[in-house]
């Protein structure tokens, strides 16, 4: 799943949590799922950053 899709999913879960009709139990489940999506999105950012750094080093353009 792409970074953008993970962020969209996390936003959708946040909207569910903010629903006044949502139960506490469901809100906690949605919160956990949202945090997992954000962690996975963060991992994708870190992987992309590492890939960029590798490319820069291979081309001698590294500024990091």
C-alpha positions in Angstrom: 0.0 0.0 0.0 1.3 3.5 -0.8 2.1 6.2 1.7 -0.9 8.3 0.4 -3.3 5.3 0.9 -2.0 4.7 4.4 -2.5 8.4 5.3 -6.0 8.3 3.8 -6.8 5.2 5.8 -5.6 6.8 9.0 -7.7 9.9 8.3 -10.8 7.8 7.8 -10.1 6.1 11.1 -9.8 9.4 12.8 -13.1 10.5 11.4 -14.7 7.3 12.8 -13.2 8.0 16.3 -14.6 11.5 16.3 -18.1 10.2 15.6 -20.1 10.8 18.7 -22.0 7.6 18.0 -18.9 5.5 18.1 -18.5 3.3 21.1 -15.4 3.5 23.3 -14.4 -0.1 22.4 -14.6 0.7 18.7 -12.8 4.0 19.1 -9.9 2.2 20.8 -9.7 -0.4 18.0 -9.8 2.4 15.4 -7.2 4.4 17.3 -4.9 1.3 17.4 -5.4 0.7 13.7 -4.8 4.3 12.8 -1.5 4.3 14.8 -0.5 1.2 12.9 -1.2 2.9 9.6 0.8 6.0 10.6 3.7 3.8 11.7 3.7 2.0 8.4 3.5 5.3 6.5 6.5 6.5 8.6 8.4 3.4 7.6 7.7 4.1 3.9 9.1 7.6 4.3 12.3 6.2 6.0 12.7 3.6 3.2 12.3 6.3 0.6 14.8 8.6 2.3 17.3 5.7 2.5 16.8 5.0 -1.2 17.4 8.6 -2.1 20.6 8.7 0.1 21.9 5.6 -1.7 21.2 7.1 -5.1 23.0 10.3 -4.1 26.0 8.4 -2.8 26.2 6.3 -6.0 26.2 9.5 -8.1 28.6 11.4 -5.8 25.9 14.1 -5.1 25.5 13.2 -1.5 24.8 16.2 0.7 23.7 14.2 3.7 
